[in-house]
């Protein structure tokens, strides 16, 4: 038995739809600008260039939503609804077909972003960590296993206080989920427990305290939360 200087934190995990089991989270990767219209609204060229990644710590996840604190050090908190891929098998340097076999489930997630800090980091050529990887920055819904849904299709949406903000189709992705996983596997050896946020459609915008957020993807369990 290992002795620790203090008790280690509890492992972050996600509920699984229609199951008593949970998905233990290892790492959280995120893809930037994977929808052409969103790339344009962020001032980028939406050509089919290789996807780029950033990360969030696993304990930034907010499984099941609920109350999400407005973060410190920002006056411009933004929402970004995303399809999240759950990895259930390990692998590296994979082709697209092999990469697809690593996927064991899907969820609706929201990448919360300190947009003002991100803009300052971009202008200075600095990392995005403070703008993306802060506490409570990744509300996420229950996982739906591929046994119940081989691959989500249809619409991805986000509303704030009942008003539609983001709406798109998963088919609008520049890189589909299997291609994203294949690219990620060329940069890291993926392992069971990894999650990948696959990008957001256009319509990202600000959130304020007391805002109520609902994010949905056809066929998946929604995620709801309120900014407090």
C-alpha positions as a printed Julia matrix, in Angstrom:
228×3 Matrix{Float64}:
   0.0    0.0     0.0
   1.36   3.42   -1.01
   1.61   6.15    1.61
   0.83   9.69    0.4
   1.67  12.97    2.09
  -2.06  13.8     1.8
  -5.05  11.84    0.46
  -5.05  11.85   -3.38
  -8.03  13.51   -5.06
 -10.93  11.37   -6.18
 -10.74  10.25   -9.84
 -12.94  12.37  -12.11
 -15.56  10.24  -13.86
 -18.63  10.62  -16.06
 -22.01   8.94  -15.7
 -22.97   6.59  -18.53
 -26.49   6.77  -19.92
 -28.6    3.75  -18.9
 -25.76   2.21  -16.89
 -24.63   2.06  -13.27
 -21.0    2.12  -14.44
 -18.98   5.3   -14.85
 -16.25   6.4   -17.28
 -12.97   7.28  -15.49
 -11.38  10.34  -17.09
  -7.65  10.43  -17.84
  -6.94  13.45  -20.07
  -9.01  16.08  -21.87
  -7.96  17.26  -25.34
  -9.78  19.93  -27.35
  -9.76  20.83  -31.05
  -9.8   24.45  -32.17
 -11.76  25.86  -35.12
 -13.18  22.61  -36.54
 -16.26  24.24  -38.12
 -15.69  26.56  -41.08
 -18.17  29.24  -40.0
 -16.69  29.38  -36.49
 -13.18  29.61  -37.91
 -14.3   32.62  -39.94
 -15.99  34.31  -36.96
 -12.7   33.93  -35.04
 -10.78  35.55  -37.9
  -9.16  32.35  -39.23
  -9.01  30.69  -42.63
 -11.32  27.61  -42.65
  -9.28  25.65  -45.19
  -8.81  21.97  -44.35
  -5.54  22.36  -42.5
  -4.55  19.74  -39.9
  -6.55  20.18  -36.67
  -4.75  21.81  -33.75
  -5.19  20.87  -30.12
  -5.14  22.36  -26.65
  -6.03  20.72  -23.35
  -7.95  21.13  -20.14
  -7.23  19.39  -16.83
  -9.57  16.52  -16.01
 -10.78  18.3   -12.88
 -12.05  21.21  -15.03
 -14.94  18.93  -16.03
 -18.37  19.57  -14.51
 -20.19  16.25  -14.98
 -23.94  16.71  -15.06
 -23.83  20.51  -15.06
 -25.7   22.29  -12.29
 -24.07  25.44  -10.95
 -20.93  26.75  -12.66
 -19.07  29.64  -10.99
 -18.25  32.67  -13.11
 -14.43  32.55  -13.29
 -12.03  35.11  -11.93
  -9.76  37.29  -14.08
 -12.2   37.78  -16.97
 -14.93  40.12  -18.11
 -15.74  38.12  -21.25
 -16.7   34.5   -20.55
 -17.85  32.66  -23.72
 -19.74  29.43  -24.42
 -18.73  26.85  -27.05
 -20.93  23.74  -27.44
 -19.08  20.63  -28.65
 -19.41  16.93  -29.42
 -17.12  15.04  -27.04
 -15.48  11.74  -28.0
 -14.66   9.17  -25.3
 -11.68   6.88  -25.87
 -11.97   3.32  -24.63
  -8.89   1.66  -26.16
  -5.25   2.66  -26.51
  -3.25   3.38  -29.64
  -0.8    5.64  -31.46
  -0.04   6.55  -35.08
  -3.42   5.24  -36.22
  -5.17   5.46  -39.56
  -8.76   6.75  -39.58
 -10.42   3.33  -39.54
  -8.29   2.14  -36.61
  -8.86   5.45  -34.82
 -12.63   5.04  -35.05
 -12.35   1.72  -33.21
 -10.92   3.57  -30.19
 -14.17   5.49  -29.7
 -16.5    3.94  -27.12
 -18.88   6.83  -26.48
 -20.11  10.36  -27.04
 -21.28  13.28  -24.9
 -22.37  16.89  -25.13
 -19.8   19.28  -23.7
 -19.34  23.03  -23.39
 -15.88  24.58  -23.63
 -16.05  27.72  -21.5
 -13.45  30.3   -22.52
 -12.06  33.47  -20.99
 -12.18  35.18  -24.38
 -10.36  38.33  -23.3
  -7.46  36.3   -21.93
  -7.41  34.17  -25.07
  -7.27  37.26  -27.29
  -4.38  38.67  -25.27
  -2.52  35.34  -25.44
  -3.02  35.11  -29.21
  -1.76  38.67  -29.71
   1.36  37.91  -27.66
   1.94  34.48  -29.19
   1.52  32.85  -25.79
  -0.23  29.6   -24.69
  -3.99  29.5   -24.09
  -3.86  27.63  -20.76
  -5.29  30.4   -18.6
  -8.09  31.12  -21.08
  -9.18  27.5   -21.53
  -8.04  25.31  -18.62
  -9.51  27.09  -15.6
 -11.67  25.52  -12.87
 -15.21  24.46  -13.93
 -14.44  25.28  -17.58
 -15.92  22.1   -19.11
 -19.53  21.21  -18.26
 -20.33  17.81  -19.77
 -23.35  15.55  -20.04
 -23.64  11.79  -19.54
 -21.79   9.49  -21.9
 -23.74   7.51  -24.5
 -21.9    4.34  -25.53
 -21.43   3.38  -29.18
 -23.53   0.27  -28.51
 -26.5    2.66  -28.26
 -25.38   5.19  -30.88
 -22.66   4.29  -33.39
 -22.04   7.92  -34.38
 -24.11  11.04  -33.63
 -25.51  12.97  -36.57
 -27.87  15.87  -36.98
 -27.89  19.16  -35.13
 -25.74  20.62  -32.36
 -27.27  23.55  -30.43
 -26.82  25.85  -27.46
 -29.32  28.29  -25.95
 -28.95  30.86  -23.18
 -32.04  31.73  -21.13
 -34.15  30.04  -23.81
 -32.64  32.08  -26.67
 -30.84  30.16  -29.43
 -27.18  31.14  -29.64
 -25.41  28.31  -31.5
 -26.87  25.98  -34.1
 -25.1   23.81  -36.63
 -24.83  20.31  -38.0
 -22.21  17.76  -37.06
 -21.67  17.19  -40.77
 -20.3   20.76  -40.91
 -17.12  19.64  -39.14
 -13.98  20.21  -41.17
 -12.47  17.04  -39.62
 -14.88  14.3   -38.56
 -14.46  12.59  -35.15
 -12.47   9.6   -36.43
 -10.1   11.92  -38.32
  -9.65  14.01  -35.17
  -8.82  10.9   -33.14
  -6.35   9.73  -35.8
  -4.57  13.08  -35.74
  -4.5   13.12  -31.94
  -2.96   9.63  -32.01
  -0.08  11.0   -34.07
   0.72  13.45  -31.27
   0.0   11.34  -28.17
  -0.45   7.66  -27.38
  -4.15   7.7   -26.64
  -5.39   5.6   -23.74
  -8.68   4.54  -22.17
 -10.19   7.46  -20.28
  -9.12  10.18  -22.7
 -11.75  12.66  -23.89
 -11.6   14.84  -27.01
 -13.78  17.95  -27.46
 -14.16  18.12  -31.25
 -14.81  21.83  -31.89
 -17.73  24.25  -31.89
 -20.04  25.73  -34.56
 -20.51  29.45  -35.08
 -22.41  31.68  -32.66
 -20.08  31.65  -29.66
 -20.85  34.49  -27.31
 -20.74  35.92  -23.79
 -22.25  34.57  -20.59
 -23.19  36.52  -17.47
 -24.01  35.56  -13.92
 -27.49  33.98  -13.6
 -27.52  32.87  -17.25
 -29.09  29.45  -17.82
 -27.42  27.35  -20.53
 -28.82  24.33  -22.39
 -26.62  22.41  -24.85
 -27.95  19.58  -27.01
 -26.88  17.19  -29.77
 -29.38  14.95  -31.52
 -29.38  11.49  -29.94
 -27.36  12.41  -26.84
 -28.27  13.41  -23.3
 -28.29  17.25  -22.95
 -26.25  19.31  -20.5
 -27.79  22.17  -18.5
 -26.1   24.58  -16.13
 -26.44  28.04  -14.63
 -23.67  30.6   -14.19
 -23.44  31.66  -10.54
